[in-house]
């Protein structure tokens, strides 16, 4: 926002679209963190990783049936393996 007055007191012009994008990015990162926490708690609470259970969801969309299956496995990695996974993102 531009204000009238001496140049040293003027504010820089703001890019509202950029601010909105960055705000949405921060919200998305927060939501991902919360979801990861919830998934981890569910795995620990119910022992999904130990039982090798599969969660399945089916629905119909545009005349086609869709089936989504999720299998949870807990892995053990060393630091170099974990770094490689982070770099793939």
Residue pairs with C-beta under 8 A, 6 or more apart in sequence:
1 11
1 13
1 14
2 10
2 11
2 13
3 9
3 10
3 11
4 10
39 72
42 48
43 49
43 72
43 74
48 72
49 72
49 73
49 74
52 71
52 73
53 71
53 72
54 69
54 70
54 71
55 69
55 70
55 71
55 72
56 67
56 68
56 69
56 70
57 67
57 68
58 65
58 66
58 67
58 68
59 65
59 66
60 66
77 85
